[in-house]
Amino acid sequence: MNIVVCIKQVPDTASVIKVKDGQIDYEGLTWVVNPYDEYALEEALRIKEKQGSGKVTLLSLGPERVKEALKTGLAMGADEAVHLKDPAFEGLDSFTTAKVLAAALKKTPFDLIWCGWKGVDADQGVVGISLAELLDLPHVSFVTKVEIAPDGKSATLEKEIEGGHEVVETNLPALFTAQKGLNEPRYPTLKGIMAVKSKIIQEWSAVDLGVSTAELEPLAEVVGASLPPARKVGRMLSGTPQEMAAELVRLLHEEANVI
Amino acid sequence: MPSPILVVAEEREGKLNKVSFELLGAARRLAEGSSGGVMAALLGSGLEALAPALGHYGASRVYLVDSPALAQYSPEAYAQALVGLVQKIKPEVIFLSATSRGRDLAPRLGAKLGVVVASDCTDFTLQDSGRLLITRPIFAGKALAQVRLKGTPQIATLRPNIFPPLSPETSRTAAIEKITVEGATARAVTKEVKKAAAGKKDVAEAEIIVSGGRGMKGPENYHLLEELAEALGGAVGASRAAVDAGWRPHSDQVGQTGKTVTPKLYVACGISGAIQHLAGMKTAKYIVAINKDPEAPIFKIADYGIVGDLFEIVPLITAEAKKLKSYQ
C-alpha cells in the first residue's frame, strides 16, 4: 500500500509568539514537525508495517528549512520525501496550499493520504479536507482509530466528535486527518537517523508541478497580527481554606456573576 | 449588503445546538442596516419541526434541505447539497459553527466553491468594501490574526460561546422553504455514534470548565473535579501533562494540541500554566487558579487565585457551591 503523508513544519508549541510591525515575528523560533502530522505519519508507518509491503512518502511545502522536518520524518521510517519548494509558494493560504499539494499528488501514486487535522500554527484545519475534495476522495477527519481491511480496499475508523466518537466506514483511496489520541509517535532510532543519508528528498517547483501563477493567486489576505489583550491583574485570596472557598464562591456569584 | 447571509444550522440528536443560535445572532448583527436577509440552512431528514426555532432566533427564511439521503451526516453529501443552495441564493457570507461538524464540512464546501475558509473566528467587522475583516486566534490564541477573504462567498466557521444569540421571539417567524436533493454522494459513511459517559459535557461547548493537571497526582483523584463540575453545571478538562500521563482522554485536553476554549469560568486545579496550556484557555471570561506553588505562571492570568492544597480546598469549594445552589 502506498501512503502519502502531508507534513507541515511549525514553531514548537513551547514557543512564545511575538508580533513585530503588525505581523508574526518568526525570528529565532524552533521549528518542528506539526504534532498532528506526527500522529498521521506514525499511523501510516504502522499501516505499512501491518500490510507488510508498500511505501510511505512524505510531502511538505515550504522554504529550505522544511528539509529538517522531512529528515525527521524519514528518520522515523518514511521511505521517500518530496519537498515542494518555490518562492511562489511563500505565504500561501490554506486552499491554495491544498491546490499545490493536489498537483504533487497527481504525480505520486497513492492508496491512502494522511494529514494532521490542523497545523498548530495557523489553526485552520482546511488543507487536508480541501485536498480530499480537489482529488475527489472521501475523507474522514479527527481520526483516533483506524482499521484497514486486509484487502486494503476499505477502512473502518473512529473520529472524535463532541462528547463521543463516530464510527465511519469508507472505501480507499481516501484521505484521513489525524487527531491526538490516535497513537504515540515513535522517536527516530539511531539506525533510522543514519538511514536518512541514503534517502533522497526530491524537490518540485511550481514549474515541475505545472501550477500557474494565476492558480497561486491568494484567496485571503492576512491584514495583520496582534497579541491578545493582557488580562487584568487578578486577586489572591487569603485566609483559612474554608474562608478562601467561601470567599471564592461568593466572588464568583456576586462579583463575576458566573455561577 | 444586498446578498443574503447564510447560516448553516447544526442538528445533533434531534435538537438544534446552541451554536446554531449564536451563528444567527452573529448574522443578524452583520445584516443590520443591509437589505440582504439572514437565511438559515437546515440539512438532514425529518427536521421540519426544528425549522421554526431558527426564525425565532433571527432567520428570515429557512431552507429545509430534507432528504433521507442526509439522515446521516456526510461531509460530501452535505457540501454537495449546500453548493446547490449557494448557487440558488448566492449568499455573500456563509457562517458555520467551529464544531467537529462545521470544521469538517466548511473546507469541503469552500473547496467545492473554490474559496478558502476562515476557521474558528472570534470577531468580525464589515468594511466599506463589503468584505469582512475577520479576527481569528492563531497559535491556539497566543496571537490573533486579522484576515480578509477574497472570494465570494466569504465562508467562516465561528467559535462557540463567543457570539451572543438574540433572545428568541415567537413573534419572529421565518418563511420555510423545502429543498430537495437528489442522489447525494456519501463515500465515507457514519455507521454508529458512540457517546462518552451519559451526560458528559464536552469542554469545547461547556460554559464552565473545571480542569486538572499534574497536581492532581493521578486519575483516581479526578472525582474531586467531577464533583465540583457537577455542582457548577460544568465539564471537566485536563492539561496536556494529565492526558499524556494517560489519566484523562485526549478529548478533555485544553491547550495547543487540545481544545481552545472560551468558557465563562475556567477553574485550573493543580495546573502550573505551561504556555501551550495558557494559549488554550486564557480567553475564558473568568479564571480561577488553585495551586500549591505561589510562583506558578497560572496565577499571572487568574482573576482569583488560591495558593494551597487542592485536595483540601476543592471539596470545600464544592460544598460552598452546593450551598449556594440550594438557595437559588
Interface residues (C-beta under 8 A of the other chain):
Chain A: P11 T13 A14 S15 V16 I17 V19 I24 P35 Y36 D93 S94 F95 T96 A98 K118 V120 D121 A122 D123 Q124 G125 V126 G128 I129 S130 A132 E133 L134 P138 H139 V140 S141 F142 T144 T156 E158 K159 E160 I161 E162 G163 G164 H165 E166 V167 V168 E169 T170 N171 A174 Q179 K180 G181 P218 L219 A220 E221 V222 V223 G224 A225 S226 L227 P228 R231 K232 G234 R235 M236 L237 P241 Q242 M244 A245 A246 L248 V249 L251 L252 H253 A256 V258 I259
Chain B: R12 P75 E76 A79 T99 S100 R101 R103 D104 A106 P107 R108 G110 A111 K112 G114 V115 V116 V117 A118 S119 D120 L133 R136 P137 I138 F139 A140 G141 K142 A143 L144 A145 Q146 V147 R148 L149 K150 G151 R187 A188 V189 T190 K191 E192 V193 K194 K195 A196 K200 K201 D202 A204 E205 I208 L232 V243 P249 H250 S251 Q253 Q256 T257 G258 T260 K264 L265 A274 I275 Q276 K282 T283 K285 Y286 I287 V288 F299 I301 A302 D303 Y304 G305 I306 V307 G308 D309 E312 I313 L316 I317 A319 E320 A321 K323 L324
